[in-house]
Amino acid sequence: MTKLTRKLFISILTVAFAFVTLGATTFAWFTLTTTAKVDTFNASMQSGTGIEMSLDGGFSYKNYFSKEEILEAITNSTTGTITFNLVTSFNGVDMYRHTNLYIENAAAASGYGDWGLDEDIASDYITFDVWFRSPTEGARIYLLTDTKTGLAKDSLGNPINNKLWQPDGTFFYGGEEEITKNTDPFNVYLADTLRMSFQKFSLTNDEDDEDSLIKGDSEGVVIYELDPTIADRPALNEENFRLDTEVVINLGMVEYYNFKNENKQINTQLIGYVNEALPKTIYDNDHLVVDLEKVDAGEEHADAPVLLVLTAEKGTFDGYYYGYMEVRVWAEGWDPDAFNAVLGSSLSIDFAFGGADPE
């Protein structure tokens, strides 16, 4: 069993996005012809005692990052633009956009390339690097329960750009509720499709500069799919319909596509190939760690994945142990809620990282 002792440190990254769509959307993610542009961006990043972070490649560390600094880490500009598109990932690292989901002979598909996938989509999701350091060797970094997704809000606490959708077809949503053209408009949420991954890397000493560390090999990826915090959901969308590890063919997005494409159906054979390729370990809210400041010594949390273990030392030891990971956030197109309309809704993300003693 993994045991978490009392708090060593806590760092929190808070990011709030509000999106507006550009132009008219179509009816499902794989026929998407527009992107979603960030209209409002608010962010802060802070850490508590015992841990510092870097967003500039490990050159400078501090306890607080402003909105502009985080935006620059994501877009390389303090006034940059963030866009989202619905994509898919089979490993939490490589991202694909569908150009055509229909395969006449699914049995002939030998790989992702045969599924009408386009991998050149770096602008369709968020990715940024985070370096950590601590004076405690072997300190472990976790994702805390303060990590949340949901709707962006204005200064008065009201949701920004709530997306009301009027479906134009008949399909089952939630497995039981039948949606028709006569169904009243209801809210849909980009947060319901959201996934995030944390890819850790080894660090080695730079032979030409003993005061520098170099990113080495990937040492694994942790993928989370959280249930967003959204108050006052409508009856037709009163819960987040999760993807987890398998596509459900008669629920939400897939059934809607099949209704709209009578002659080009997504068949069970193709879904079988997709389900085989989707990642098999997805963590949820139950795998977040309680704020370590509130955890009693010896409290067990064996299910929480360790994102990083800080062990790397510079050639000239400076009193710190380092770790490095790449963070990715994307809207998963195979999610049951992955209708184009979600790209018109707002999105907020709060990341909270916590550290514990060496195991």
C-alpha positions as CSV (number, residue, x, y, z in Angstrom):
1,M,0.0,0.0,0.0
2,T,1.2,3.5,-0.8
3,K,1.0,5.8,2.3
4,L,0.8,9.6,2.1
5,T,2.3,11.5,5.0
6,R,1.5,15.0,6.0
7,K,2.0,17.8,3.5
8,L,5.4,18.7,2.1
9,F,4.1,21.0,-0.6
10,I,1.1,21.9,-2.8
11,S,1.1,23.6,-6.2
12,I,-2.0,24.8,-8.0
13,L,-2.4,25.6,-11.6
14,T,-5.7,27.3,-12.4
15,V,-6.7,27.9,-15.9
16,A,-10.1,29.2,-17.1
17,F,-11.1,29.2,-20.8
18,A,-14.1,30.7,-22.5
19,F,-14.7,29.7,-26.1
20,V,-16.6,31.1,-29.0
21,T,-17.0,29.2,-32.2
22,L,-16.0,30.6,-35.6
23,G,-18.6,30.1,-38.3
24,A,-21.2,27.4,-38.4
25,T,-20.6,23.9,-37.0
26,T,-21.9,20.7,-38.6
27,F,-23.3,17.7,-36.7
28,A,-20.5,15.6,-35.3
29,W,-16.8,15.9,-34.5
30,F,-15.4,14.1,-37.5
31,T,-17.2,16.5,-39.9
32,L,-16.0,19.6,-38.0
33,T,-15.1,22.5,-40.2
34,T,-14.4,25.1,-37.6
35,T,-12.2,25.6,-34.5
36,A,-13.1,26.9,-31.1
37,K,-11.2,30.1,-30.2
38,V,-10.4,31.2,-26.7
39,D,-12.3,34.5,-26.1
40,T,-11.4,34.9,-22.4
41,F,-8.3,33.4,-20.7
42,N,-7.6,33.6,-17.0
43,A,-4.8,31.6,-15.3
44,S,-2.6,31.5,-12.3
45,M,-0.1,29.0,-11.0
46,Q,1.2,29.0,-7.4
47,S,3.0,26.6,-5.1
48,G,3.4,26.2,-1.4
49,T,6.4,25.5,0.8
50,G,8.9,22.9,-0.4
51,I,8.3,22.9,-4.2
52,E,9.0,25.2,-7.1
53,M,8.0,25.0,-10.7
54,S,9.4,26.1,-14.1
55,L,7.6,26.8,-17.3
56,D,10.6,27.9,-19.3
57,G,12.5,24.6,-19.6
58,G,13.9,24.5,-16.1
59,F,15.9,27.7,-16.3
60,S,14.0,29.7,-13.7
61,Y,11.8,28.5,-10.8
62,K,9.4,30.3,-8.6
63,N,6.2,29.9,-6.7
64,Y,3.7,31.9,-8.8
65,F,3.0,32.3,-12.5
66,S,0.8,35.0,-14.0
67,K,-1.9,34.6,-16.7
68,E,0.6,36.0,-19.3
69,E,3.3,33.6,-18.3
70,I,1.1,30.5,-18.6
71,L,-0.3,31.7,-21.9
72,E,3.2,32.2,-23.2
73,A,4.1,28.6,-22.1
74,I,1.2,27.3,-24.2
75,T,1.2,29.6,-27.2
76,N,4.8,31.2,-27.1
77,S,3.1,34.6,-26.8
78,T,1.6,36.5,-23.9
79,T,-1.2,37.5,-26.2
80,G,-1.5,34.2,-28.1
81,T,-4.7,32.5,-29.1
82,I,-5.7,29.0,-27.8
83,T,-7.9,26.8,-30.0
84,F,-9.6,23.5,-29.4
85,N,-10.9,20.9,-31.8
86,L,-12.3,17.5,-31.0
87,V,-9.6,14.9,-31.5
88,T,-8.7,11.4,-30.2
89,S,-5.7,9.8,-28.6
90,F,-4.9,6.2,-28.1
91,N,-2.0,6.7,-25.7
92,G,-2.4,10.2,-24.2
93,V,0.5,11.5,-26.3
94,D,-0.3,11.3,-30.0
95,M,-3.4,13.2,-31.1
96,Y,-5.5,12.5,-34.2
97,R,-8.3,14.3,-35.9
98,H,-10.8,12.3,-38.0
99,T,-11.3,13.3,-41.6
100,N,-13.5,10.3,-42.4
101,L,-14.9,7.8,-39.9
102,Y,-16.6,5.6,-42.5
103,I,-14.7,2.5,-43.6
104,E,-16.5,0.3,-46.1
105,N,-14.4,-2.7,-45.2
106,A,-13.3,-2.3,-41.6
107,A,-11.6,-5.6,-41.7
108,A,-9.1,-4.1,-44.2
109,A,-8.0,-1.5,-41.7
110,S,-4.4,-2.2,-40.7
111,G,-3.8,0.8,-38.5
112,Y,-4.9,4.3,-37.5
113,G,-4.0,5.7,-41.0
114,D,-6.7,3.5,-42.5
115,W,-9.3,5.1,-40.3
116,G,-9.1,8.6,-41.9
117,L,-6.9,10.1,-39.2
118,D,-4.8,13.2,-39.5
119,E,-2.0,13.6,-36.9
120,D,-0.9,17.1,-37.9
121,I,-3.1,18.8,-35.4
122,A,-0.7,20.5,-32.9
123,S,-3.0,23.5,-32.6
124,D,-6.1,21.5,-31.7
125,Y,-5.3,20.9,-28.1
126,I,-3.3,22.3,-25.2
127,T,0.2,21.1,-24.3
128,F,2.9,22.6,-22.0
129,D,6.0,21.5,-20.1
130,V,6.4,21.7,-16.3
131,W,9.6,21.2,-14.4
132,F,9.4,20.5,-10.6
133,R,12.1,20.7,-8.0
134,S,12.3,20.1,-4.2
135,P,15.0,19.8,-1.6
136,T,13.5,16.4,-0.7
137,E,15.0,13.5,-2.7
138,G,12.4,11.1,-4.0
139,A,9.4,13.4,-3.3
140,R,6.3,12.2,-5.2
141,I,4.0,14.4,-7.2
142,Y,0.3,13.6,-7.2
143,L,-2.9,15.2,-8.7
144,L,-5.0,16.5,-5.9
145,T,-8.8,16.7,-5.4
146,D,-8.7,20.5,-6.0
147,T,-8.2,19.6,-9.6
148,K,-11.5,20.4,-11.4
149,T,-13.1,21.0,-14.8
150,G,-16.3,22.9,-15.6
151,L,-17.7,26.1,-17.0
152,A,-15.7,29.3,-17.1
153,K,-17.3,32.1,-15.0
154,D,-17.2,35.8,-15.0
155,S,-16.2,38.1,-12.1
156,L,-19.7,37.7,-10.6
157,G,-19.5,33.9,-10.7
158,N,-21.9,33.5,-13.6
159,P,-21.1,31.0,-16.4
160,I,-19.5,32.4,-19.5
161,N,-21.0,31.6,-22.9
162,N,-23.2,28.7,-21.8
163,K,-23.9,26.7,-25.0
164,L,-27.6,25.9,-25.8
165,W,-28.0,23.2,-28.5
166,Q,-31.0,22.4,-30.6
167,P,-30.4,18.9,-32.0
168,D,-31.6,18.3,-35.6
169,G,-31.9,14.5,-35.4
170,T,-33.3,11.5,-33.5
171,F,-30.9,9.6,-31.3
172,F,-30.6,8.2,-27.8
173,Y,-28.7,10.2,-25.2
174,G,-27.8,8.6,-22.0
175,G,-28.9,5.2,-23.3
176,E,-32.5,5.8,-22.5
177,E,-33.6,9.4,-23.3
178,E,-34.6,9.7,-26.9
179,I,-33.7,13.1,-28.5
180,T,-35.8,14.3,-31.5
181,K,-36.1,17.4,-33.6
182,N,-38.9,18.5,-31.3
183,T,-36.8,18.3,-28.2
184,D,-36.3,21.6,-26.4
185,P,-32.8,23.0,-26.7
186,F,-30.5,22.0,-23.8
187,N,-27.0,22.9,-22.6
188,V,-24.0,20.8,-23.7
189,Y,-20.5,21.2,-22.2
190,L,-17.0,20.9,-23.6
191,A,-15.9,19.8,-20.1
192,D,-17.8,16.6,-20.5
193,T,-15.4,15.5,-23.3
194,L,-12.2,16.6,-21.6
195,R,-9.2,14.4,-21.0
196,M,-5.8,15.2,-19.6
197,S,-2.5,13.3,-19.6
198,F,0.8,13.7,-17.8
199,Q,3.8,12.2,-19.5
200,K,6.9,11.9,-17.3
201,F,10.5,11.8,-18.6
202,S,13.8,10.8,-17.2
203,L,16.4,13.5,-16.8
204,T,20.1,13.2,-17.5
205,N,23.1,15.5,-16.9
206,D,24.2,17.7,-19.8
207,E,27.8,16.7,-20.5
208,D,28.6,20.2,-21.9
209,D,27.0,22.0,-19.0
210,E,27.1,20.5,-15.5
211,D,24.5,22.9,-14.3
212,S,21.9,21.7,-16.8
213,L,19.6,18.7,-17.1
214,I,18.4,17.2,-20.4
215,K,15.1,15.5,-21.1
216,G,15.6,11.7,-21.6
217,D,13.2,8.9,-22.4
218,S,9.5,8.7,-21.6
219,E,8.8,6.8,-18.4
220,G,5.0,6.5,-18.8
221,V,1.8,8.4,-19.2
222,V,-1.1,8.9,-16.8
223,I,-4.5,9.8,-18.3
224,Y,-7.4,11.3,-16.3
225,E,-11.0,11.7,-17.4
226,L,-12.7,13.7,-14.6
227,D,-16.4,14.4,-14.0
228,P,-16.8,18.1,-14.4
229,T,-18.4,20.3,-11.7
230,I,-21.4,21.9,-13.4
231,A,-24.4,23.1,-11.4
232,D,-28.0,23.1,-12.6
233,R,-27.6,20.7,-15.5
234,P,-30.7,20.3,-17.6
235,A,-32.7,17.0,-17.4
236,L,-31.5,15.9,-20.8
237,N,-27.9,16.3,-19.8
238,E,-28.0,15.7,-16.1
239,E,-24.8,13.8,-16.0
240,N,-21.5,13.4,-17.8
241,F,-21.7,10.4,-20.0
242,R,-18.1,9.0,-19.8
243,L,-16.0,7.4,-22.5
244,D,-13.6,5.6,-20.1
245,T,-12.1,2.7,-22.1
246,E,-14.8,1.8,-24.6
247,V,-17.1,3.5,-27.2
248,V,-20.8,2.7,-26.7
249,I,-22.4,2.5,-30.1
250,N,-26.0,3.3,-29.1
251,L,-25.2,6.3,-26.9
252,G,-24.8,10.0,-27.8
253,M,-22.3,10.9,-30.5
254,V,-22.1,7.6,-32.4
255,E,-25.8,7.1,-32.6
256,Y,-26.3,10.7,-33.7
257,Y,-23.7,10.2,-36.5
258,N,-25.5,7.0,-37.7
259,F,-28.8,8.8,-37.7
260,K,-27.3,11.6,-39.9
261,N,-25.4,9.1,-42.2
262,E,-27.8,6.4,-43.2
263,N,-25.6,5.1,-46.0
264,K,-22.3,5.4,-44.1
265,Q,-22.8,3.9,-40.7
266,I,-20.2,3.4,-38.0
267,N,-20.5,-0.3,-37.6
268,T,-19.7,-2.5,-34.6
269,Q,-16.6,-3.9,-36.4
270,L,-15.0,-0.4,-36.6
271,I,-16.0,0.3,-33.0
272,G,-14.3,-3.0,-32.0
273,Y,-11.0,-1.8,-33.6
274,V,-11.3,1.6,-31.9
275,N,-12.0,0.0,-28.5
276,E,-9.0,-2.2,-28.9
277,A,-6.9,0.9,-29.6
278,L,-8.2,3.2,-26.8
279,P,-6.1,3.4,-23.6
280,K,-7.0,0.7,-21.1
281,T,-6.2,2.6,-17.9
282,I,-8.2,5.8,-17.3
283,Y,-8.2,7.5,-13.9
284,D,-11.1,9.5,-12.5
285,N,-12.0,11.6,-9.5
286,D,-11.7,8.6,-7.2
287,H,-8.0,8.6,-8.0
288,L,-7.3,12.2,-6.9
289,V,-5.5,12.7,-3.6
290,V,-6.9,14.7,-0.8
291,D,-5.1,18.0,-0.1
292,L,-1.9,16.7,1.5
293,E,-2.1,19.3,4.2
294,K,-5.3,17.6,5.5
295,V,-4.1,14.0,5.2
296,D,-3.4,12.4,8.5
297,A,0.0,10.6,8.8
298,G,-0.4,7.0,7.6
299,E,-3.6,7.6,5.7
300,E,-3.6,5.2,2.7
301,H,-4.4,6.1,-0.9
302,A,-3.1,3.2,-2.9
303,D,-5.1,4.0,-6.0
304,A,-3.6,7.4,-6.8
305,P,-1.0,7.3,-9.6
306,V,2.3,9.0,-8.9
307,L,2.9,11.6,-11.7
308,L,6.6,12.2,-10.9
309,V,9.3,11.2,-8.5
310,L,11.9,13.9,-8.0
311,T,15.3,12.2,-8.1
312,A,17.4,13.9,-10.8
313,E,20.5,15.9,-9.6
314,K,22.5,18.5,-11.5
315,G,26.2,17.7,-12.1
316,T,27.0,20.4,-9.6
317,F,24.5,19.6,-6.8
318,D,22.5,22.7,-5.9
319,G,20.4,21.2,-3.1
320,Y,17.4,20.3,-5.3
321,Y,16.0,17.2,-6.9
322,Y,14.2,17.6,-10.2
323,G,11.5,16.1,-12.3
324,Y,9.9,16.9,-15.7
325,M,6.6,16.1,-17.4
326,E,4.6,17.2,-20.4
327,V,0.9,18.0,-19.8
328,R,-1.7,17.6,-22.6
329,V,-5.4,18.6,-22.4
330,W,-7.8,17.6,-25.2
331,A,-11.5,17.2,-26.1
332,E,-11.9,13.5,-26.8
333,G,-13.9,13.0,-30.0
334,W,-15.0,9.5,-29.1
335,D,-16.7,10.7,-25.9
336,P,-20.5,10.3,-26.0
337,D,-20.9,14.0,-25.5
338,A,-18.6,14.9,-28.4
339,F,-21.0,16.9,-30.6
340,N,-19.7,19.9,-32.5
341,A,-21.9,22.1,-30.3
342,V,-19.7,21.6,-27.3
343,L,-17.1,23.7,-28.9
344,G,-19.4,26.7,-28.3
345,S,-19.4,26.3,-24.6
346,S,-16.9,27.7,-22.0
347,L,-14.3,25.7,-20.1
348,S,-12.5,26.1,-16.9
349,I,-9.6,23.9,-15.6
350,D,-8.0,23.9,-12.2
351,F,-4.9,21.8,-11.8
352,A,-3.7,21.1,-8.3
353,F,-0.4,19.2,-7.8
354,G,0.7,18.0,-4.4
355,G,3.9,16.4,-3.1
356,A,4.5,13.7,-0.5
357,D,7.5,12.2,1.2
358,P,9.5,9.5,-0.6
359,E,7.8,6.1,-0.5
